[in-house]
């Protein structure tokens, strides 16, 4: 098992949803990737998350896992933890980012992140 990350990816969110970037571990709900990366790839990747509104300083994290979930099975349990929104509010938010047609053909995914020590 390779413990030294070798790839760095920068991710930009509009804001610090649900103040999660202040937590040591958090989830983020979004469109699922076309193909889930393998665990070796996840272990070797460091992600820097920044916000466009500067609501939190950048954080460096490791993506622990990605769990696909059909759009129709999203509950408030997940949307509250991810974005601090009830399901209906989250749906409205998604429709401002993606078309209904795109969403109806896509699965969402829960991304599990853990902060890396500096």
N, CA, C and O of each residue as an XYZ file, in Angstrom:
472
protein
N       0.837     -1.187      0.000
C       0.000      0.000      0.000
C       0.873      1.237      0.000
O       1.731      1.399      0.867
N       0.659      2.099     -0.957
C       1.406      3.338     -1.069
C       0.758      4.390     -0.177
O      -0.412      4.725     -0.366
N       1.504      4.916      0.794
C       0.927      5.897      1.706
C       1.280      7.326      1.333
O       0.747      8.265      1.925
N       2.164      7.508      0.367
C       2.563      8.851     -0.039
C       1.724      9.308     -1.235
O       1.851      8.757     -2.329
N       0.866     10.314     -1.029
C       0.071     10.813     -2.148
C       0.963     11.341     -3.264
O       1.996     11.956     -3.002
N       0.563     11.099     -4.499
C       1.389     11.501     -5.632
C       0.681     12.478     -6.567
O       1.342     13.093     -7.402
N      -0.605     12.640     -6.462
C      -1.366     13.514     -7.354
C      -2.130     14.538     -6.518
O      -2.711     14.196     -5.489
N      -2.127     15.790     -6.961
C      -2.900     16.832     -6.285
C      -3.940     17.372     -7.257
O      -3.629     17.696     -8.404
N      -5.173     17.464     -6.784
C      -6.286     17.987     -7.570
C      -6.870     19.179     -6.825
O      -7.030     19.135     -5.605
N      -7.185     20.237     -7.550
C      -7.830     21.399     -6.941
C      -9.312     21.369     -7.284
O      -9.682     21.247     -8.452
N     -10.155     21.479     -6.272
C     -11.607     21.508     -6.428
C     -12.092     22.849     -5.903
O     -11.661     23.299     -4.841
N     -12.990     23.487     -6.646
C     -13.520     24.786     -6.228
C     -15.026     24.670     -6.036
O     -15.763     24.339     -6.965
N     -15.465     24.948     -4.820
C     -16.892     25.007     -4.503
C     -17.299     26.477     -4.434
O     -16.474     27.328     -4.100
N     -18.558     26.789     -4.744
C     -19.004     28.186     -4.629
C     -18.891     28.730     -3.201
O     -18.561     29.899     -3.002
N     -19.169     27.871     -2.208
C     -19.141     28.303     -0.814
C     -18.845     27.109      0.090
O     -18.772     25.973     -0.378
N     -18.679     27.365      1.354
C     -18.429     26.333      2.361
C     -19.775     25.811      2.857
O     -20.246     26.194      3.928
N     -20.379     24.943      2.075
C     -21.699     24.402      2.403
C     -21.712     23.772      3.789
O     -20.837     22.975      4.129
N     -22.711     24.138      4.583
C     -22.940     23.563      5.904
C     -21.726     23.705      6.828
O     -21.617     22.976      7.813
N     -20.836     24.613      6.529
C     -19.626     24.851      7.326
C     -18.765     23.598      7.463
O     -18.006     23.470      8.424
N     -18.877     22.675      6.510
C     -18.216     21.373      6.623
C     -16.705     21.438      6.505
O     -16.013     20.550      7.003
N     -16.177     22.465      5.861
C     -14.736     22.524      5.681
C     -13.990     22.731      7.003
O     -12.769     22.584      7.058
N     -14.717     23.067      8.053
C     -14.120     23.189      9.383
C     -14.062     21.871     10.126
O     -13.501     21.805     11.220
N     -14.629     20.821      9.557
C     -14.665     19.504     10.197
C     -13.478     18.653      9.750
O     -12.914     18.871      8.677
N     -13.106     17.686     10.581
C     -12.006     16.779     10.231
C     -12.405     15.773      9.159
O     -11.557     15.294      8.407
N     -13.685     15.454      9.089
C     -14.213     14.546      8.062
C     -15.596     15.049      7.689
O     -16.332     15.551      8.538
N     -15.952     14.914      6.399
C     -17.252     15.411      5.956
C     -17.653     14.725      4.661
O     -16.843     14.072      4.003
N     -18.931     14.891      4.311
C     -19.437     14.359      3.057
C     -19.821     15.510      2.140
O     -20.044     16.637      2.582
N     -19.892     15.191      0.846
C     -20.364     16.162     -0.141
C     -21.194     15.403     -1.168
O     -20.739     14.405     -1.727
N     -22.390     15.868     -1.412
C     -23.306     15.242     -2.367
C     -23.255     16.004     -3.682
O     -23.428     17.223     -3.717
N     -23.014     15.265     -4.772
C     -22.932     15.901     -6.088
C     -23.144     14.829     -7.153
O     -23.399     13.668     -6.834
N     -23.039     15.221     -8.404
C     -23.160     14.284     -9.522
C     -22.071     13.219     -9.384
O     -20.928     13.527     -9.046
N     -22.436     11.972     -9.647
C     -21.475     10.870     -9.571
C     -20.476     10.965    -10.723
O     -20.811     11.446    -11.806
N     -19.261     10.508    -10.485
C     -18.291     10.489    -11.583
C     -18.705      9.451    -12.624
O     -19.438      8.512    -12.314
N     -18.239      9.622    -13.845
C     -18.560      8.652    -14.887
C     -18.021      7.281    -14.527
O     -18.652      6.262    -14.805
N     -16.849      7.259    -13.906
C     -16.256      6.000    -13.462
C     -15.621      6.241    -12.102
O     -14.850      7.184    -11.927
N     -15.946      5.387    -11.146
C     -15.390      5.517     -9.809
C     -13.907      5.158     -9.841
O     -13.522      4.120    -10.379
N     -13.072      6.036     -9.256
C     -11.646      5.708     -9.211
C     -11.391      4.516     -8.287
O     -12.150      4.281     -7.347
N     -10.340      3.779     -8.553
C      -9.969      2.659     -7.700
C      -9.409      3.155     -6.373
O      -9.002      4.310     -6.256
N      -9.391      2.277     -5.377
C      -8.912      2.675     -4.050
C      -7.450      3.090     -4.071
O      -7.074      4.003     -3.335
N      -6.608      2.455     -4.887
C      -5.205      2.873     -4.973
C      -5.105      4.297     -5.477
O      -4.295      5.083     -4.986
N      -5.927      4.630     -6.456
C      -5.947      5.986     -6.988
C      -6.379      6.981     -5.917
O      -5.803      8.062     -5.801
N      -7.397      6.614     -5.131
C      -7.855      7.496     -4.053
C      -6.757      7.722     -3.028
O      -6.548      8.849     -2.580
N      -6.054      6.657     -2.654
C      -4.991      6.759     -1.656
C      -3.847      7.644     -2.131
O      -3.168      8.272     -1.319
N      -3.631      7.695     -3.429
C      -2.500      8.432     -3.987
C      -2.848      9.861     -4.390
O      -2.027     10.551     -4.994
N      -4.057     10.308     -4.060
C      -4.507     11.625     -4.495
C      -4.804     12.525     -3.296
O      -5.469     12.120     -2.343
N      -4.304     13.730     -3.368
C      -4.591     14.777     -2.389
C      -5.469     15.796     -3.102
O      -5.219     16.147     -4.255
N      -6.494     16.264     -2.409
C      -7.410     17.248     -2.994
C      -7.366     18.519     -2.163
O      -7.488     18.482     -0.938
N      -7.191     19.634     -2.841
C      -7.279     20.927     -2.185
C      -8.636     21.516     -2.552
O      -8.927     21.736     -3.728
N      -9.467     21.772     -1.538
C     -10.792     22.353     -1.760
C     -10.745     23.827     -1.383
O     -10.349     24.187     -0.274
N     -11.156     24.674     -2.324
C     -11.227     26.123     -2.131
C     -12.658     26.575     -2.384
O     -13.448     25.842     -2.980
N     -12.988     27.767     -1.937
C     -14.304     28.337     -2.221
C     -14.142     29.625     -3.020
O     -13.189     30.377     -2.813
N     -15.079     29.875     -3.934
C     -15.004     31.106     -4.726
C     -15.351     32.331     -3.889
O     -14.883     33.433     -4.177
N     -16.176     32.145     -2.845
C     -16.559     33.292     -2.020
C     -15.641     33.483     -0.810
O     -15.895     34.349      0.028
N     -14.581     32.684     -0.714
C     -13.619     32.763      0.395
C     -14.279     32.609      1.762
O     -13.838     33.214      2.739
N     -15.341     31.796      1.833
C     -16.024     31.571      3.106
C     -15.234     30.655      4.040
O     -15.580     30.524      5.214
N     -14.189     30.028      3.537
C     -13.287     29.220      4.365
C     -11.939     29.192      3.678
O     -11.855     29.246      2.451
N     -10.894     29.110      4.464
C      -9.567     28.963      3.858
C      -9.485     27.591      3.200
O     -10.201     26.675      3.606
N      -8.635     27.430      2.203
C      -8.520     26.131      1.528
C      -8.186     25.008      2.512
O      -7.471     25.213      3.493
N      -8.719     23.818      2.228
C      -8.418     22.644      3.046
C      -7.829     21.570      2.148
O      -8.158     21.473      0.966
N      -6.960     20.773      2.729
C      -6.353     19.660      2.017
C      -6.941     18.381      2.564
O      -6.899     18.129      3.768
N      -7.489     17.574      1.673
C      -8.225     16.377      2.088
C      -7.826     15.178      1.238
O      -7.192     15.298      0.189
N      -8.225     14.028      1.739
C      -8.150     12.800      0.950
C      -9.574     12.315      0.762
O     -10.371     12.317      1.700
N      -9.884     11.904     -0.443
C     -11.187     11.320     -0.739
C     -11.127      9.854     -0.347
O     -10.387      9.076     -0.948
N     -11.911      9.474      0.667
C     -11.878      8.104      1.179
C     -12.718      7.148      0.350
O     -12.336      5.998      0.134
N     -13.872      7.633     -0.116
C     -14.757      6.760     -0.887
C     -15.798      7.601     -1.610
O     -16.041      8.761     -1.277
N     -16.396      6.979     -2.602
C     -17.497      7.579     -3.358
C     -18.585      6.516     -3.425
O     -18.348      5.405     -3.897
N     -19.774      6.861     -2.950
C     -20.895      5.920     -2.974
C     -21.991      6.494     -3.856
O     -22.563      7.541     -3.556
N     -22.278      5.795     -4.951
C     -23.341      6.243     -5.852
C     -24.702      6.001     -5.224
O     -24.920      5.016     -4.519
N     -25.613      6.930     -5.500
C     -26.974      6.825     -4.990
C     -27.908      7.393     -6.057
O     -27.679      8.497     -6.551
N     -28.958      6.652     -6.419
C     -29.891      7.191     -7.417
C     -30.526      8.492     -6.924
O     -30.827      8.650     -5.741
N     -30.717      9.397     -7.846
C     -31.312     10.693     -7.523
C     -32.617     10.526     -6.741
O     -32.893     11.296     -5.821
N     -33.411      9.533     -7.104
C     -34.721      9.326     -6.469
C     -34.617      8.845     -5.024
O     -35.619      8.846     -4.309
N     -33.427      8.432     -4.579
C     -33.270      7.906     -3.222
C     -32.578      8.876     -2.261
O     -32.223      8.499     -1.144
N     -32.391     10.110     -2.692
C     -31.763     11.102     -1.825
C     -32.738     11.477     -0.707
O     -33.917     11.727     -0.959
N     -32.237     11.513      0.519
C     -33.056     11.888      1.676
C     -32.443     13.096      2.380
O     -31.305     13.479      2.108
N     -33.207     13.681      3.277
C     -32.718     14.820      4.055
C     -31.535     14.447      4.939
O     -30.717     15.305      5.270
N     -31.435     13.196      5.319
C     -30.296     12.761      6.125
C     -28.983     13.108      5.419
O     -28.025     13.557      6.050
N     -28.956     12.896      4.120
C     -27.742     13.169      3.345
C     -27.649     14.650      2.976
O     -26.579     15.247      3.094
N     -28.748     15.243      2.535
C     -28.681     16.636      2.081
C     -28.381     17.596      3.230
O     -27.693     18.598      3.038
N     -28.894     17.294      4.426
C     -28.593     18.141      5.583
C     -27.121     18.056      5.957
O     -26.488     19.078      6.225
N     -26.569     16.842      5.976
C     -25.157     16.680      6.331
C     -24.234     17.299      5.277
O     -23.190     17.858      5.613
N     -24.616     17.198      4.028
C     -23.769     17.700      2.957
C     -23.877     19.212      2.766
O     -22.863     19.909      2.737
N     -25.091     19.712      2.639
C     -25.297     21.100      2.257
C     -26.104     21.928      3.263
O     -26.296     23.127      3.063
N     -26.580     21.293      4.347
C     -27.396     22.021      5.310
C     -28.756     22.385      4.754
O     -29.347     23.389      5.151
N     -29.261     21.561      3.823
C     -30.544     21.830      3.159
C     -31.450     20.614      3.246
O     -30.985     19.475      3.221
N     -32.750     20.868      3.348
C     -33.726     19.784      3.217
C     -33.744     19.338      1.744
O     -33.243     20.046      0.871
N     -34.321     18.170      1.483
C     -34.311     17.602      0.134
C     -34.860     18.575     -0.909
O     -34.229     18.773     -1.947
N     -36.005     19.177     -0.661
C     -36.624     20.075     -1.643
C     -35.714     21.261     -1.957
O     -35.548     21.637     -3.117
N     -35.131     21.841     -0.922
C     -34.216     22.968     -1.119
C     -32.981     22.514     -1.917
O     -32.491     23.241     -2.781
N     -32.486     21.305     -1.615
C     -31.342     20.768     -2.343
C     -31.702     20.519     -3.813
O     -30.905     20.811     -4.705
N     -32.904     19.978     -4.067
C     -33.351     19.770     -5.452
C     -33.380     21.097     -6.210
O     -32.894     21.184     -7.337
N     -33.951     22.125     -5.589
C     -33.994     23.441     -6.227
C     -32.583     23.943     -6.528
O     -32.325     24.500     -7.595
N     -31.674     23.741     -5.575
C     -30.279     24.122     -5.750
C     -29.660     23.372     -6.932
O     -28.974     23.973     -7.758
N     -29.904     22.052     -7.014
C     -29.354     21.263     -8.124
C     -29.866     21.754     -9.478
O     -29.116     21.799    -10.454
N     -31.144     22.120     -9.530
C     -31.720     22.576    -10.795
C     -31.145     23.915    -11.235
O     -31.254     24.274    -12.407
N     -30.532     24.665    -10.315
C     -29.844     25.891    -10.739
C     -28.483     25.559    -11.353
O     -27.928     26.360    -12.106
N     -27.944     24.371    -11.030
C     -26.644     23.950    -11.561
C     -26.774     23.050    -12.787
O     -25.971     23.144    -13.715
N     -27.780     22.180    -12.793
C     -27.920     21.167    -13.836
C     -29.356     21.159    -14.350
O     -30.285     21.515    -13.624
N     -29.532     20.752    -15.603
C     -30.873     20.636    -16.152
C     -31.562     19.391    -15.590
O     -30.901     18.442    -15.167
N     -32.890     19.407    -15.590
C     -33.641     18.234    -15.122
C     -33.291     17.012    -15.957
O     -33.154     15.910    -15.425
N     -33.146     17.204    -17.262
C     -32.822     16.091    -18.151
C     -31.488     15.453    -17.755
O     -31.367     14.229    -17.711
N     -30.502     16.282    -17.470
C     -29.195     15.760    -17.070
C     -29.303     15.020    -15.737
O     -28.723     13.947    -15.575
N     -30.038     15.587    -14.790
C     -30.175     14.958    -13.483
C     -30.927     13.633    -13.555
O     -30.576     12.680    -12.859
N     -31.953     13.569    -14.390
C     -32.761     12.351    -14.460
C     -31.977     11.185    -15.046
O     -32.330     10.026    -14.826
N     -30.909     11.485    -15.797
C     -30.088     10.423    -16.385
C     -28.847     10.120    -15.555
O     -28.067      9.235    -15.909
N     -28.661     10.825    -14.485
C     -27.445     10.685    -13.687
C     -27.757     10.143    -12.303
O     -28.857     10.307    -11.776
N     -26.760      9.498    -11.737
C     -26.802      9.168    -10.323
C     -26.047     10.267     -9.589
O     -25.187     10.945    -10.152
N     -26.384     10.418     -8.354
C     -25.599     11.300     -7.502
C     -24.608     10.430     -6.747
O     -24.673      9.202     -6.805
N     -23.713     11.063     -6.056
C     -22.748     10.319     -5.258
C     -22.480     11.072     -3.968
O     -22.502     12.302     -3.920
N     -22.228     10.300     -2.933
C     -21.785     10.855     -1.660
C     -20.270     10.694     -1.648
O     -19.751      9.579     -1.709
N     -19.575     11.811     -1.570
C     -18.122     11.825     -1.520
C     -17.707     11.944     -0.052
O     -18.131     12.871      0.638
N     -16.893     11.025      0.421
C     -16.433     10.995      1.816
C     -15.006     11.527      1.885
O     -14.087     10.939      1.316
N     -14.831     12.638      2.583
C     -13.535     13.296      2.687
C     -12.994     13.261      4.110
O     -13.754     13.254      5.079
N     -11.668     13.239      4.219
C     -10.983     13.356      5.512
C      -9.836     14.340      5.343
O      -9.042     14.241      4.408
N      -9.766     15.300      6.275
C      -8.681     16.279      6.227
C      -7.343     15.603      6.470
O      -7.229     14.666      7.261
N      -6.350     16.098      5.778
C      -4.988     15.631      6.005
C      -4.299     16.584      6.972
O      -4.530     17.793      6.937
N      -3.472     16.043      7.815
C      -2.729     16.879      8.772
C      -1.676     17.667      8.020
O      -1.038     17.155      7.101
N      -1.503     18.908      8.416
C      -0.529     19.778      7.749
C       0.891     19.400      8.129
O       1.842     20.026      7.662
